[in-house]
Amino acid sequence: MPSFYITGCDSGFGRDLVSRLYEKGHQVFAGCLLKQSVDDIEKEFPPGQGKGRVVAILLDVTDEASVHKAAETIKGLTDRLDGLVNNAGILIDAGPAEWSSTASFRKMLEVNVIGMSSVMKSVVDLIRQAQGRIVNVASIVGHFSFPYLGTYGATKYAVEGYSDSIRQDLHPWGVTVHVVEPGIFPMTGLYSGGAVFQDGITGRYAELPRETQEVYGEAYLKSVTEALTEGCMASCPTRTDSEYPRPWNTHCSALLPSIVIEWAWTAERCTFMSFLPEWVRDMVNEFLQNWVFRVEAVPPVSAPKDGLSMAKSRYAAPTKLIFIILATGLVVLVIGGGGWAANPARYSDRPRTPIAVLCNIVCHRCAPEDDTPTSKQLRVSCI
């Protein structure tokens, strides 16, 4: 029976992935931060049902003792791990960089990056024994920086870099390393329906020194909060599983090479943005805020009166012409669907959501045509 270790199983992707692997008859070690989650999983996935086996484990990825204890529990029940999914992650700080809390930033680093590394090191011998795989859950913001998400984005950039490094370190033992980059999904609870923005930013503003509050002003606070809640959450899918017929009906035995290149169309374009020059990305962001999300951050009260025009002055007429040409091409690409609209059959068997992608990755091995280290990296973006 294949064995998998998943962190962050209290809710969201982790809990759903446990359910899917259980239904397929696999053994799953589900790491949970809360004791209540451990109890719930034990009740939800009882043994002896002719399916898989789920072992719920109390796990705090920021506590070395907890990580070690969880690893010892796993090693007492199996001598190999076919897959590790580092799913645990948090977002507890958003807003302008000057507002960020050092304590919150440190906590996100400990969970999103250091905890991921600690868990991997604790069971890498079991993964090596099975020539298994490591799946690290990153984010689109690990490719493409968004305003007001600097600290969270920094942790996800770290996940990307760390994954690329250990991919090469573990290649000689046949261990593969993969990165999944979800967008915004309500099921994860990461954004709490926008509460992390509304309450978090307001709370951080209240803790700022009076001098800093006077620099920004209440109007700027309101604008930033709206930009995140109305802008980011507007792109959050609200459809249920039944409304994703293609990904949910995709059998987990689908070959992984089929999803290496074919990304979800929205994520594909977000990743494309990361390769554009800085000034192009800035203008696209400005366009999205002003015309798509209908929100525009006002300049702080102490900024020069012509602050916005000063910021835009570098976009001179020739530059704007280049941008118009590029933007037109991008619009054509979006409308054309990058080949999807012309040939939807290409995508009929491809997983398009994080759970379908994760399920495929952890259940089956890659079959690259060559044996070079670069072929062992699988990065899948999904929005």
PyMOL commands that set and color helices and strands:
alter all, ss='L'
color gray80, all
select helices_A, chain A and resi 12-23+35-44+64-75+97-99+102-130+140-142+150-173+186-188+192-207+210-216+218-235+241-243+245-249+256-259+265-273+278-292+307-312+317-339+344-347+354-363+373-376
alter helices_A, ss='H'
color red, helices_A
select strands_A, chain A and resi 3-6+27-32+53-58+83-86+133-137+176-182+377-382
alter strands_A, ss='S'
color yellow, strands_A
deselect
rebuild
show_as cartoon
